[in-house]
Amino acid sequence: MKFKLIFPTLLLFHTVGFNMSNGVNEMETKIDLLLKKMSLQDKIGQMSQRNGADWNYNGVKAGKIGSILNEVDPKKIKKLQKLATEESPHGIPLLIARDVIHGFRTIFPIPLGLAATWNTELIEKGAHISAVEAASIGINWTFGPMMDISRDPRWGRIAESFGEDHYLTSQMAVAMIKGFQSDDLTKPDAIAACAKHFVGYGAGEGGRDYNTAYIPEQLLREVYLKPFRAGVEVGVETFMAGFHDVNGIPSSANTYYLREILRDEWAWNGLIVSDYNAINEMIVHGYCVDGKDAAQKALIAGIDMEMASGDYENYLEDLVETRELDINLINEAVRNILRLKFKLGLFENPIVNADQFPKMVNEDYLKMAKQTAIQSVVMLKNEKNTLPLSKNIKNIAVIGPLADDPFEQLGTWTFDKNIEDTQTPMDALNEVYGNDLNIHYSKGLATSRSTDDTYFKEAIQAAEKSEVVLFFAGEEAIITGEAHSRANINLPGAQEELIERLSETGKPIVLIVMAGRPLTMGNILDKIDAILYSFHPGTMGGPAIVDLLFGNESPSGKLPVTFPKVVGQIPMYYNNKNTGRPPNKDNFVHIDDIPVRAWQTSLGNETHYIDAGYKPQFPFGFGLSYTKFSYSNLTLSDSVIRMGEDITISAVIKNTGHAEAVEVVQLYTRDLVASITPPVKELKRFKRIQLKPGESKTVQFTLNTGDLAFYNQEMELVTEPGTFHIWIAPDSDNGLQGKFEVKK
Ligand code: BGC
């Protein structure tokens, strides 16, 4: 096979977009000096990342490894850094990487739960705690945050995402990056963050993991790229390319995304790592003939470091020697890797002094984990004020496979947990209310997937003895996350059946759901009186849920993703296009109401399902609390603004109920007519406000006409003059609506 020599335009750009201060110049000079001394093999060594099980001390000593992932023994890490810096040819320290996704030892709610807090400050603090814990054992790089937009709850990795909206995702991702990286990367407790998976991994067909995505350029720019761009703006140090292919090109070889957009257009000069084995998997994709071909294509596209598979190690030397690859590509990649090592201060301080670090899982961290878990819980239903539970209750039934499971409530990506640290709802109930309440406990089902009804009788007896049933339902951690997509997203196993049986007792049922995705609950919704959706809430999930159940705290979480009624409605997301025949309740005819042998007609029929309608079960942004909030007095600073000007929008939010609570106030806009059909709503801002009973606050937002911009057919970011609707709202389906014009 013949290879073309390709010289991407940006080979010489290494300081573009980078602050040209002396410090930076000095660093680039140091890199230049090092590069001059390094042999081709030394350089290729830097570009290879080895998995925990695959590295060996000799490889590190010989300078054949630039980074190690999944080694978490602090003694080994210390020895490795000592070998690398004291005995390898150029004394270059190692990047020690780990997936610190929602906690290291102290586990926070899964990212989807984090997004439900709509609280960037909390997310930043939590990520910082995770960084401190991870850094204390020598980790200096995490593969997070994942910022893939996910509109498909079947996809297992939706758990790791911040949901369906690019604005919310961007805000969350930025907060997490700041928390991981701190304001100074050389601090011993700062670790490099990684924006992943570039780009469109969440758009895989059918929600099947690793799957093909087709993303037109306008959608790519309007939705999928935005969080990554926000990451670049806040200084994320690394990027990871995805496993998947988009529009026919595997992400590890996508020169357009990696070079033209990320490097050229965004002028970003951080480190790009491949996903695990993803370079070699391009052979399986049918895109490369062999490992050599894969190594060449990945490097040309701009992957600096190869994770796990050894194609760089095996073939780059030969490719350079036969002039099938330009050595400048190698120099550029190594420069990006060395730059990160310098920025992290690893040349000066490669070895961590564990004594400098606070104890892991300390009281402060647990408090923060509990606070985050409280805010991540979304109350989806509360008939007849079933919640909070009355303090007079004496007998309570605690049922369900997730009521007392310290492992499962932690969720996916928790390799470094210590399950002894977990406090389950049962632990918390016993601790706080054990003396005042009779707790009648039954697992009901051995696991979330179990179909065996052995414990049904015991569970029903527990319910019969009680005034209220708390049913802890959901998914075990392992049926969520990577490679664990589901085609049916109802409660798994015989949970629905058990709920049905429990409802026959006539006792009120509170459903507490721990899950890695939105579940479809239509089959049991009318048998349930209240729902607290807690995603997988982490180490302090138990005390957080118990505080909410008893009203010590009021729920404040809002959905970061649409909950469909049935799986067949997917994809379903709030910022869809209007279409020429948008759904309308006056025209909707349900399947059961269509007369037999009705005359064929399409007029009056719109974009909906005749069986499932057109509304989701719960819309994006939705969440109840123990009080009621009224929205009034929508005020716009102007009815007409000129291009480049600001508009201020405010409304008065009042707590009209009896509990102090937090409301997440959301601002949405709609461009009525544009040169690309606009979405029906777009989230532009949000604010959390706390209100005492009877208290009101004026919430004010400012938008610039630039905030109304979109990518037009020429892929230019433009704001077009015209009419805009605007809402200050409790969720994406309600709110006070106003209107303004943008003029040239
Ligand atoms: C995942 C990445 C992860 C990597 C390293 C891959 O399977 O897709 O998100 O960072 O493994 O563990």
Residues whose N, C-alpha, C, O or C-beta is under 5 A from the ligand:
A	BS01	BGC	D99 F143 D275 Y276
